[in-house]
């Protein structure tokens, strides 16, 4: 079946993250993103794609910091609240009924209900198409108790994934496996 080239993202199931930032006035902001990925092991870099007019991008430009919060299935119904266009003085973490916790290194808070979190400092940003690809240097990371044994345990933490628009997926039945190494 041939698709319109604009439909290509609908072929990919992507992890949902909630990026938390703070404004230059210290007001927390939280927004969901699914165009995101590790970029490099050494140095440890993470990147995500953001619309140029988004509060998240403005806050990162002003403060140079952000936190990537890996969303579990139970945060799925909150995505509608987190993607609303609230005025910059509104705290989306509170609006969604989530709990802000102090991060280890950066000023933006992490979200207690997240499966894992990655604290970043802005490394570089590049305009690509209709978005800005934001790359951050990872300065700290953590994971919820019971979701880690050397790698993330999807069967224990049920990470939320995005397909397109209102369509999401959960890896509840996904079983991790280790492939045989080449000899």
KOLBATOR-112202 format. One line per 3 residues: number of its first residue (from 1); their letters; for each residue z, y, x of N, C-alpha, C, CB. Coordinates in nm, 2 decimals, always signed. Each point is the difference from the previous one (the first is absolute). Glycine has a CB too. Example, Ala and Ser with C-alpha at 12.3 -4.5 7.8 and 13.67 -1.06 7.14 Angstrom:
<nodes>
1	as	+0.78,-0.57,+1.32,+0.00,+0.12,-0.09,+0.00,+0.12,+0.09,+0.12,-0.12,-0.19; -0.19,+0.23,+0.15,+0.00,+0.11,+0.09,+0.08,+0.11,-0.08,-0.22,-0.06,+0.12;
</nodes>
This chain:
<nodes>
1	xxx	+0.00,-0.12,+0.08,+0.00,+0.12,-0.08,+0.00,+0.12,+0.09,+0.12,-0.12,-0.19; -0.22,+0.21,+0.17,-0.01,+0.12,+0.08,+0.09,+0.11,-0.07,-0.23,-0.06,+0.08; +0.30,+0.14,+0.01,+0.09,+0.10,-0.05,-0.05,+0.14,+0.05,+0.19,-0.16,+0.00;
4	xxx	-0.14,+0.26,-0.07,-0.02,+0.14,+0.04,+0.08,+0.02,+0.13,-0.04,+0.08,-0.24; -0.01,-0.02,+0.34,+0.07,+0.02,+0.13,+0.14,+0.07,-0.02,-0.22,+0.01,+0.12; +0.23,+0.07,-0.23,+0.13,+0.07,-0.02,+0.10,-0.09,-0.06,-0.12,+0.20,-0.04;
7	xxx	+0.08,-0.32,+0.00,+0.10,-0.10,-0.05,+0.06,-0.09,+0.11,-0.13,+0.00,-0.21; +0.09,+0.02,+0.34,+0.04,-0.09,+0.11,+0.16,-0.01,+0.01,-0.21,+0.06,+0.12; +0.29,+0.05,-0.14,+0.14,-0.01,+0.01,+0.06,-0.10,-0.10,+0.01,+0.23,+0.08;
10	xxx	-0.08,-0.26,-0.19,+0.05,-0.09,-0.10,-0.01,-0.15,+0.04,-0.07,+0.17,-0.17; +0.01,-0.19,+0.29,-0.01,-0.13,+0.05,+0.12,-0.04,+0.09,-0.25,+0.02,-0.01; +0.33,+0.08,+0.04,+0.11,-0.02,+0.10,+0.13,+0.02,-0.07,-0.14,+0.09,+0.18;
13	xxx	+0.23,-0.18,-0.16,+0.14,+0.01,-0.05,+0.08,+0.06,+0.12,-0.02,-0.21,-0.17; +0.08,+0.32,+0.14,+0.06,+0.08,+0.11,+0.15,+0.02,-0.03,-0.21,+0.12,+0.04; +0.30,-0.12,+0.06,+0.14,+0.02,-0.02,+0.03,+0.14,-0.05,+0.05,-0.17,+0.18;
16	xxx	+0.04,+0.18,-0.27,+0.04,+0.13,-0.05,+0.12,+0.05,+0.08,-0.08,-0.05,-0.23; +0.06,+0.18,+0.28,+0.11,+0.06,+0.07,+0.03,+0.13,-0.07,-0.06,-0.11,+0.22; +0.19,+0.15,-0.21,+0.04,+0.13,-0.05,+0.03,+0.09,+0.12,+0.09,-0.09,-0.23;
19	xxx	-0.16,+0.19,+0.25,+0.02,+0.09,+0.12,+0.10,+0.11,-0.05,-0.23,-0.04,+0.10; +0.34,+0.05,-0.02,+0.10,+0.10,-0.03,-0.01,+0.11,+0.11,+0.15,-0.16,-0.12; -0.15,+0.28,+0.08,+0.00,+0.12,+0.09,+0.10,+0.10,-0.05,-0.25,-0.04,+0.05;
22	xxx	+0.27,+0.15,+0.02,+0.08,+0.11,-0.05,-0.08,+0.12,+0.03,+0.22,-0.11,+0.05; -0.20,+0.21,-0.14,-0.07,+0.13,+0.01,+0.07,+0.08,+0.11,-0.07,+0.00,-0.24; +0.02,+0.11,+0.29,+0.06,+0.08,+0.10,+0.13,+0.06,-0.05,-0.22,+0.06,+0.09;
25	xxx	+0.24,-0.06,-0.23,+0.13,+0.04,-0.06,+0.10,-0.12,-0.02,-0.13,+0.19,-0.12; +0.09,-0.31,+0.17,+0.08,-0.12,-0.01,+0.00,-0.07,-0.13,+0.14,+0.12,+0.15; -0.24,-0.10,-0.24,-0.01,-0.07,-0.13,-0.08,-0.13,+0.02,+0.02,+0.22,-0.12;
28	xxx	+0.05,-0.33,+0.09,-0.07,-0.13,+0.01,-0.12,-0.02,-0.09,+0.21,-0.10,+0.07; -0.31,+0.03,-0.02,-0.13,-0.03,-0.08,-0.02,-0.15,+0.02,-0.10,+0.24,+0.03; +0.05,-0.30,-0.13,-0.04,-0.14,+0.01,-0.13,-0.03,-0.08,+0.25,-0.07,+0.03;
31	xxx	-0.34,+0.00,+0.03,-0.13,-0.03,-0.06,-0.05,-0.13,+0.04,-0.05,+0.24,-0.02; -0.01,-0.32,-0.07,-0.06,-0.13,+0.04,-0.14,+0.01,+0.06,+0.13,-0.10,-0.19; -0.15,+0.01,+0.28,-0.13,-0.01,+0.07,-0.04,-0.15,+0.02,+0.04,+0.23,+0.12;
34	xxx	-0.17,-0.26,-0.12,-0.04,-0.14,+0.03,-0.11,+0.00,+0.11,+0.07,-0.07,-0.23; -0.12,+0.18,+0.27,-0.10,+0.00,+0.11,+0.09,+0.02,+0.12,-0.20,+0.09,-0.14; +0.25,-0.20,+0.20,+0.09,+0.01,+0.11,-0.01,-0.12,+0.09,+0.15,+0.14,-0.14;
37	xxx	-0.11,-0.12,+0.27,-0.01,-0.11,+0.09,+0.07,+0.02,+0.14,-0.21,-0.05,-0.11; +0.26,-0.05,+0.17,+0.04,+0.01,+0.15,-0.13,+0.04,+0.07,+0.19,-0.17,-0.01; -0.18,+0.25,+0.11,-0.11,+0.05,+0.08,+0.00,-0.05,+0.14,-0.01,+0.20,-0.14;
40	xxx	+0.13,-0.21,+0.20,+0.01,-0.04,+0.14,+0.13,-0.07,+0.03,-0.16,+0.19,+0.06; +0.17,-0.29,+0.02,+0.12,-0.06,+0.05,+0.07,+0.09,+0.10,-0.09,-0.23,-0.05; +0.01,+0.27,+0.15,+0.06,+0.08,+0.11,-0.10,+0.12,+0.03,+0.11,-0.21,+0.10;
43	xxx	-0.07,+0.33,-0.13,+0.13,+0.03,-0.06,+0.00,-0.04,-0.15,+0.03,+0.19,+0.16; +0.09,-0.20,-0.22,+0.01,-0.05,-0.14,-0.04,+0.12,-0.09,+0.18,-0.16,+0.06; -0.30,+0.14,-0.12,-0.06,+0.10,-0.09,-0.03,-0.06,-0.14,-0.10,+0.12,+0.20;
46	xxx	+0.13,-0.04,-0.30,-0.03,-0.03,-0.14,-0.08,+0.11,-0.06,+0.22,-0.13,-0.02; -0.31,+0.09,-0.07,-0.08,+0.11,-0.07,-0.02,-0.02,-0.14,-0.12,+0.02,+0.21; +0.09,+0.09,-0.28,-0.03,-0.01,-0.15,-0.09,+0.12,-0.03,+0.22,-0.11,-0.05;
49	xxx	-0.29,+0.09,-0.07,-0.09,+0.10,-0.04,+0.06,+0.08,-0.12,-0.19,-0.15,+0.07; +0.17,+0.28,-0.06,+0.06,+0.09,-0.10,-0.10,+0.11,-0.04,+0.23,-0.05,+0.10; -0.23,+0.09,-0.22,-0.08,+0.11,-0.05,+0.05,+0.13,+0.07,-0.05,-0.11,-0.22;
52	xxx	-0.04,+0.19,+0.27,+0.04,+0.12,+0.08,+0.09,+0.10,-0.08,-0.22,-0.03,+0.12; +0.21,+0.04,-0.25,+0.08,+0.09,-0.08,+0.14,-0.05,-0.04,-0.21,+0.10,-0.08; +0.24,-0.22,+0.12,+0.12,-0.07,-0.04,+0.12,+0.06,+0.06,-0.13,-0.21,-0.03;
55	xxx	+0.25,+0.21,-0.04,+0.12,+0.05,+0.05,+0.05,-0.08,+0.13,+0.06,+0.07,-0.23; -0.09,-0.20,+0.23,+0.03,-0.09,+0.11,-0.06,+0.06,+0.13,+0.02,-0.20,-0.15; -0.15,+0.23,+0.15,-0.07,+0.05,+0.11,+0.06,+0.14,+0.05,-0.21,-0.13,-0.07;
58	xxx	+0.23,+0.21,-0.03,+0.05,+0.14,+0.03,+0.14,-0.02,+0.07,-0.12,+0.10,-0.20; +0.21,-0.19,+0.15,+0.13,-0.01,+0.05,-0.01,-0.06,+0.15,+0.09,-0.04,-0.23; -0.18,-0.05,+0.25,-0.02,-0.06,+0.13,-0.05,+0.11,+0.10,-0.04,-0.23,-0.10;
61	xxx	-0.05,+0.31,+0.05,-0.05,+0.11,+0.09,+0.12,+0.09,+0.03,-0.23,-0.01,-0.10; +0.32,+0.04,+0.01,+0.11,+0.09,+0.02,+0.11,-0.05,+0.08,-0.05,+0.10,-0.21; +0.08,-0.24,+0.20,+0.12,-0.05,+0.07,-0.04,-0.11,+0.10,+0.12,+0.04,-0.20;
64	xxx	-0.24,-0.10,+0.20,-0.04,-0.10,+0.10,+0.06,-0.13,-0.02,-0.03,+0.19,+0.15; +0.09,-0.22,-0.27,+0.07,-0.13,-0.01,-0.02,-0.06,-0.14,+0.17,+0.08,+0.16; -0.16,-0.21,-0.17,-0.01,-0.07,-0.13,+0.05,-0.14,+0.02,-0.20,+0.13,-0.06;
67	xxx	+0.24,-0.19,-0.06,+0.05,-0.14,+0.00,-0.09,-0.08,-0.09,+0.24,+0.08,+0.04; -0.28,-0.20,+0.00,-0.08,-0.09,-0.08,+0.10,-0.10,-0.06,-0.21,+0.02,+0.15; +0.21,-0.03,-0.28,+0.09,-0.09,-0.07,-0.08,-0.11,-0.07,+0.17,+0.18,-0.04;
70	xxx	-0.15,-0.30,+0.08,-0.08,-0.11,-0.06,+0.06,-0.04,-0.13,-0.06,-0.09,+0.23; -0.03,+0.11,-0.34,+0.05,-0.02,-0.13,+0.00,-0.15,-0.05,-0.09,+0.23,-0.05; +0.20,-0.27,-0.01,+0.01,-0.14,-0.06,-0.05,+0.01,-0.14,+0.19,-0.06,+0.15;
73	xxx	-0.21,-0.06,-0.21,-0.05,-0.01,-0.13,+0.09,+0.08,-0.10,-0.08,-0.23,+0.05; +0.21,+0.23,-0.03,+0.09,+0.07,-0.10,-0.02,+0.15,+0.00,+0.16,-0.18,+0.03; -0.23,+0.24,+0.07,-0.04,+0.14,+0.00,-0.13,+0.03,-0.07,+0.13,+0.02,+0.21;
76	xxx	-0.20,-0.13,-0.26,-0.13,+0.01,-0.06,-0.01,+0.10,-0.11,-0.04,-0.23,+0.07; +0.13,+0.22,-0.16,+0.00,+0.09,-0.12,+0.03,+0.15,+0.04,+0.07,-0.20,-0.14; -0.02,+0.22,+0.26,+0.03,+0.14,+0.04,-0.12,+0.07,+0.06,+0.23,-0.07,+0.04;
79	xxx	-0.34,+0.00,-0.01,-0.11,+0.06,+0.06,-0.06,+0.11,-0.08,-0.05,-0.21,+0.11; +0.05,+0.20,-0.24,-0.05,+0.10,-0.09,+0.08,+0.13,+0.01,-0.08,-0.17,-0.16; +0.21,+0.16,+0.17,+0.09,+0.12,+0.02,-0.03,+0.06,+0.14,+0.18,-0.10,-0.15;
82	xxx	-0.19,+0.01,+0.25,-0.01,+0.05,+0.14,-0.14,+0.07,+0.03,+0.16,-0.18,+0.07; -0.26,+0.14,-0.15,-0.13,+0.06,+0.02,-0.03,+0.13,-0.08,-0.08,-0.23,+0.05; +0.18,+0.26,-0.14,-0.01,+0.13,-0.08,-0.01,+0.12,+0.10,+0.13,-0.11,-0.19;
85	xxx	-0.20,+0.21,+0.14,-0.01,+0.13,+0.08,+0.11,+0.09,-0.04,-0.25,-0.03,+0.02; +0.37,+0.01,+0.04,+0.11,+0.09,-0.03,-0.01,+0.12,+0.10,+0.14,-0.19,-0.07; -0.08,+0.30,+0.03,+0.01,+0.12,+0.09,+0.08,-0.04,+0.13,-0.01,+0.16,-0.20;
88	xxx	-0.02,-0.09,+0.31,+0.06,-0.04,+0.13,+0.15,+0.00,+0.00,-0.20,+0.10,+0.10; +0.26,-0.02,-0.20,+0.15,+0.01,+0.00,+0.07,-0.12,-0.07,-0.03,+0.25,+0.01; -0.05,-0.34,-0.06,+0.05,-0.12,-0.08,+0.01,-0.12,+0.10,-0.10,+0.08,-0.22;
91	xxx	+0.22,-0.14,+0.21,+0.03,-0.12,+0.09,-0.05,-0.12,-0.08,+0.21,+0.11,+0.11; -0.32,-0.17,-0.07,-0.06,-0.12,-0.06,+0.09,-0.12,+0.01,-0.22,+0.09,+0.04; +0.30,-0.10,+0.07,+0.09,-0.12,+0.02,+0.10,+0.00,-0.12,-0.03,+0.01,+0.25;
94	xxx	+0.09,+0.10,-0.28,+0.09,+0.01,-0.11,-0.07,-0.02,-0.14,+0.14,+0.16,+0.14; -0.26,-0.10,-0.15,-0.07,-0.01,-0.13,-0.03,-0.15,-0.03,-0.11,+0.22,+0.04; +0.08,-0.30,+0.06,-0.03,-0.14,-0.02,+0.13,-0.09,-0.01,-0.21,+0.04,+0.13;
97	xxx	+0.33,+0.02,-0.11,+0.12,-0.07,-0.01,+0.03,-0.09,+0.13,-0.03,+0.00,-0.25; -0.03,+0.04,+0.36,+0.01,-0.07,+0.12,+0.12,+0.06,+0.09,-0.25,-0.07,+0.00; +0.29,+0.00,+0.10,+0.11,+0.04,+0.08,-0.05,+0.04,+0.14,+0.15,-0.15,-0.13;
100	xxx	-0.13,+0.28,+0.17,-0.03,+0.05,+0.13,+0.11,-0.04,+0.10,-0.14,+0.19,-0.10; +0.10,-0.24,+0.21,+0.10,-0.03,+0.11,-0.04,+0.07,+0.13,+0.06,-0.22,-0.11; +0.03,+0.26,+0.19,-0.03,+0.06,+0.13,-0.08,-0.09,+0.08,+0.21,+0.14,-0.01;
103	xxx	-0.32,-0.08,+0.08,-0.07,-0.08,+0.09,+0.07,+0.00,+0.14,-0.22,+0.06,-0.12; +0.18,-0.15,+0.21,+0.07,-0.01,+0.13,-0.04,+0.12,+0.09,+0.00,-0.25,-0.03; -0.13,+0.28,+0.03,-0.05,+0.10,+0.10,-0.06,+0.12,-0.06,-0.05,-0.19,+0.15;
106	xxx	-0.03,+0.18,-0.26,-0.07,+0.12,-0.05,+0.08,+0.06,-0.12,-0.22,-0.11,+0.07; +0.19,+0.23,-0.11,+0.07,+0.07,-0.11,-0.03,-0.05,-0.14,-0.01,+0.19,+0.15; -0.12,-0.23,-0.18,-0.03,-0.05,-0.13,+0.09,-0.13,-0.03,-0.24,+0.10,+0.01;
109	xxx	+0.29,-0.11,-0.13,+0.08,-0.12,-0.04,-0.09,-0.12,-0.02,+0.17,+0.15,-0.10; -0.11,-0.27,+0.12,-0.07,-0.12,-0.04,+0.05,-0.03,-0.14,-0.02,-0.09,+0.24; -0.05,-0.01,-0.31,+0.04,-0.04,-0.13,+0.08,-0.13,+0.01,-0.21,+0.12,-0.10;
112	xxx	+0.33,-0.12,+0.05,+0.09,-0.12,+0.00,-0.07,-0.12,-0.06,+0.20,+0.15,+0.00; -0.27,-0.14,-0.11,-0.06,-0.11,-0.08,-0.12,-0.06,+0.07,+0.09,+0.11,-0.20; -0.14,-0.05,+0.31,-0.12,-0.05,+0.07,+0.03,-0.13,+0.07,-0.08,+0.24,+0.03;
115	xxx	-0.02,-0.32,-0.01,+0.01,-0.12,+0.07,+0.01,+0.02,+0.15,-0.14,-0.11,-0.17; +0.07,+0.21,+0.22,+0.01,+0.04,+0.14,-0.04,+0.15,+0.01,-0.06,-0.24,+0.08; +0.09,+0.29,+0.04,-0.03,+0.14,+0.02,-0.04,+0.02,+0.15,+0.16,+0.07,-0.18;
118	xxx	-0.25,+0.03,+0.20,-0.05,+0.03,+0.13,+0.01,+0.15,+0.02,-0.16,-0.20,+0.00; +0.24,+0.25,+0.09,+0.01,+0.14,+0.03,-0.10,+0.05,+0.10,+0.25,-0.01,-0.05; -0.32,+0.12,+0.02,-0.11,+0.04,+0.08,+0.00,+0.15,+0.03,-0.13,-0.18,-0.09;
121	xxx	+0.08,+0.22,+0.21,-0.03,+0.14,+0.03,-0.15,+0.01,+0.01,+0.23,+0.03,+0.13; -0.28,+0.08,-0.18,-0.14,+0.03,+0.00,-0.06,-0.01,+0.14,+0.03,+0.14,-0.20; -0.13,-0.22,+0.22,-0.07,-0.02,+0.12,-0.14,+0.08,+0.00,+0.12,-0.23,+0.04;
124	xxx	-0.19,+0.20,-0.15,-0.13,+0.06,-0.01,-0.05,-0.01,-0.15,-0.05,-0.06,+0.24; -0.03,+0.15,-0.28,-0.06,+0.00,-0.13,-0.15,+0.03,+0.01,+0.22,+0.07,-0.11; -0.30,-0.14,+0.04,-0.15,+0.02,+0.00,-0.05,+0.00,-0.14,-0.02,-0.12,+0.23;
127	xxx	-0.07,+0.22,-0.26,-0.06,+0.00,-0.13,-0.11,-0.10,+0.00,+0.05,+0.25,-0.03; -0.05,-0.34,-0.06,-0.10,-0.10,-0.02,-0.04,-0.01,-0.15,+0.09,-0.13,+0.20; -0.22,+0.16,-0.22,-0.04,+0.00,-0.14,+0.08,+0.10,-0.08,-0.07,-0.24,+0.01;
130	xxx	+0.12,+0.20,-0.13,+0.08,+0.09,-0.08,+0.15,-0.01,+0.02,-0.18,-0.02,-0.17; +0.22,-0.04,+0.28,+0.14,-0.02,+0.03,+0.03,+0.04,+0.14,+0.01,-0.19,-0.16; +0.12,+0.19,+0.19,+0.05,+0.02,+0.14,+0.07,-0.13,+0.04,+0.03,+0.26,-0.03;
133	xxx	-0.07,-0.31,+0.15,+0.06,-0.12,+0.05,+0.11,+0.05,+0.09,-0.21,-0.15,-0.01; +0.34,+0.12,-0.03,+0.12,+0.04,+0.07,+0.05,-0.11,+0.08,+0.05,+0.17,-0.18; -0.04,-0.15,+0.31,+0.06,-0.10,+0.09,+0.13,+0.04,+0.05,-0.23,-0.07,+0.07;
136	xxx	+0.33,-0.01,-0.08,+0.14,+0.03,+0.05,+0.04,-0.10,+0.11,+0.05,+0.09,-0.23; +0.03,-0.04,+0.32,+0.07,-0.08,+0.10,+0.12,-0.06,-0.06,-0.09,+0.15,+0.19; +0.10,-0.28,-0.19,+0.12,-0.07,-0.06,+0.12,+0.02,+0.10,-0.15,-0.17,-0.12;
139	xxx	+0.25,+0.23,+0.06,+0.12,+0.03,+0.08,+0.12,-0.08,-0.04,-0.08,+0.23,+0.03; +0.08,-0.30,-0.15,+0.10,-0.09,-0.04,-0.06,-0.08,-0.12,+0.19,+0.16,+0.07; -0.13,-0.28,-0.09,-0.05,-0.08,-0.11,+0.12,-0.09,-0.04,-0.24,+0.00,+0.08;
142	xxx	+0.24,-0.04,-0.21,+0.10,-0.09,-0.05,-0.05,-0.08,-0.12,+0.18,+0.15,+0.08; -0.10,-0.25,-0.11,-0.05,-0.09,-0.11,+0.13,-0.05,-0.08,-0.20,-0.08,+0.13; +0.18,+0.06,-0.26,+0.11,-0.04,-0.09,+0.05,-0.14,+0.05,-0.10,+0.13,-0.20;
145	xxx	+0.23,-0.15,+0.19,+0.06,-0.13,+0.03,-0.07,-0.11,-0.08,+0.22,+0.12,+0.05; -0.25,-0.23,+0.01,-0.06,-0.12,-0.06,-0.15,+0.00,-0.01,+0.20,-0.01,-0.13; -0.26,+0.12,+0.18,-0.15,+0.02,+0.00,-0.06,-0.02,+0.14,+0.02,+0.15,-0.20;
148	xxx	+0.05,-0.20,+0.29,-0.05,+0.00,+0.14,+0.06,-0.12,+0.08,-0.02,+0.25,+0.00; -0.07,-0.32,+0.07,+0.04,-0.10,+0.09,-0.09,+0.00,+0.12,+0.09,-0.14,-0.19; -0.12,+0.26,+0.24,-0.09,+0.02,+0.11,-0.13,+0.06,-0.05,+0.10,-0.19,+0.12;
151	xxx	-0.13,+0.17,-0.25,-0.11,+0.06,-0.07,+0.04,+0.02,-0.15,-0.18,-0.10,+0.15; +0.11,+0.19,-0.22,+0.04,+0.02,-0.14,-0.02,-0.13,-0.08,-0.07,+0.24,+0.02; +0.16,-0.26,-0.11,+0.00,-0.12,-0.09,-0.04,+0.04,-0.14,+0.18,-0.11,+0.14;
154	xxx	-0.32,+0.10,-0.17,-0.04,+0.05,-0.13,+0.05,-0.08,-0.11,-0.21,+0.07,+0.11; +0.25,-0.20,-0.09,+0.05,-0.08,-0.10,+0.14,+0.04,-0.04,-0.14,-0.19,+0.08; +0.21,+0.27,+0.00,+0.14,+0.04,-0.02,+0.00,+0.15,-0.05,+0.08,-0.16,+0.17;
157	xxx	-0.18,+0.24,-0.14,+0.01,+0.14,-0.03,-0.10,+0.05,-0.10,+0.09,+0.03,+0.23; -0.19,-0.11,-0.27,-0.10,+0.03,-0.10,-0.06,+0.14,+0.02,+0.12,-0.14,-0.16; -0.19,+0.17,+0.27,-0.06,+0.13,+0.02,-0.10,+0.03,-0.11,+0.04,-0.02,+0.25;
160	xxx	-0.04,+0.14,-0.29,-0.10,+0.05,-0.10,-0.13,+0.03,+0.07,+0.18,+0.09,-0.15; -0.29,-0.13,+0.09,-0.13,+0.03,+0.05,-0.09,+0.08,-0.10,+0.01,-0.21,+0.15; -0.10,+0.29,-0.11,-0.09,+0.07,-0.09,-0.14,-0.05,+0.01,+0.15,+0.20,+0.02;
163	xxx	-0.21,-0.21,-0.14,-0.14,-0.03,+0.00,-0.09,+0.12,-0.03,+0.06,-0.24,-0.08; -0.03,+0.30,-0.03,-0.07,+0.13,-0.04,+0.06,+0.05,-0.13,-0.22,-0.08,+0.11; +0.23,+0.22,-0.11,+0.05,+0.06,-0.12,+0.13,-0.06,-0.05,-0.23,+0.05,-0.06;
166	xxx	+0.23,-0.10,-0.06,+0.12,-0.06,-0.06,+0.02,-0.15,+0.04,-0.02,+0.16,-0.19; -0.07,-0.21,+0.27,+0.01,-0.15,+0.04,+0.08,-0.02,+0.13,-0.22,-0.03,-0.12; +0.32,-0.05,+0.10,+0.09,-0.04,+0.12,+0.00,-0.15,+0.01,+0.14,+0.22,-0.03;
169	xxx	-0.08,-0.26,+0.14,+0.02,-0.15,+0.02,+0.13,-0.02,+0.07,-0.25,-0.04,+0.01; +0.31,-0.07,-0.02,+0.12,-0.04,+0.07,-0.02,-0.13,+0.06,+0.14,+0.13,-0.16; -0.09,-0.15,+0.28,-0.02,-0.12,+0.08,+0.12,-0.10,-0.03,-0.13,+0.13,+0.18;
172	xxx	+0.17,-0.14,-0.30,+0.12,-0.08,-0.03,-0.03,-0.15,+0.03,+0.06,+0.16,-0.18; -0.18,-0.21,+0.17,-0.03,-0.14,+0.02,-0.06,-0.02,+0.14,-0.03,-0.03,-0.24; +0.02,+0.14,+0.32,-0.06,-0.01,+0.13,+0.10,-0.07,+0.09,-0.13,+0.21,-0.03;
175	xxx	+0.09,-0.31,+0.10,+0.08,-0.07,+0.10,-0.06,+0.03,+0.14,+0.06,-0.19,-0.17; +0.03,+0.22,+0.25,-0.04,+0.03,+0.14,-0.03,-0.13,+0.07,+0.14,+0.21,+0.00; -0.24,-0.20,+0.09,-0.03,-0.12,+0.08,-0.04,+0.04,+0.14,-0.08,-0.13,-0.21;
178	xxx	+0.09,+0.04,+0.30,-0.03,+0.03,+0.14,-0.12,-0.08,+0.03,+0.24,+0.05,+0.07; -0.35,+0.02,-0.02,-0.12,-0.08,+0.03,+0.02,-0.06,+0.14,-0.14,+0.16,-0.14; +0.07,-0.27,+0.16,+0.00,-0.06,+0.13,-0.06,+0.09,+0.11,-0.01,-0.23,-0.11;
181	xxx	+0.07,+0.23,+0.23,-0.05,+0.09,+0.10,-0.11,-0.07,+0.07,+0.22,+0.10,+0.04; -0.32,-0.03,+0.02,-0.11,-0.05,+0.07,+0.05,-0.06,+0.13,-0.16,+0.17,-0.10; +0.10,-0.28,+0.14,+0.05,-0.06,+0.13,-0.09,+0.04,+0.11,+0.09,-0.19,-0.12;
</nodes>
